[in-house]
Amino acid sequence: MAKALIGYLNSDLRDPRSDADNARLRKRVAELETLVLRLSEENDRLVAARAAELLDTAPMPEMQPA
């Protein structure tokens, strides 16, 4: 149980590689979150542009008398 708590609290200073690895992973997660946000915004812009293009080029149906 004590080993689990030490690992959970990250107070085990015997292995500095784990701190470096955690920092590297946190940085990579932040990079990926930024990439996801950028791609999501770009996708929204492309969808809006395509919708506007479809609305502008779609032929208007002729009205039929009742």
C-alpha angles and dihedrals in degrees: 000000000000092000090052092052093047091052092044095050092044090226095128102112096176093095115045090179090076091057091050091046092049091050091049092049093048090052091049092049090052090050091050093048089052091049092050091050092049093048092047091052091047090049091051090052092049093048091050092048092049092048091051090048092051092048092049096048100038111110115242112240115241116250114242122210115251 
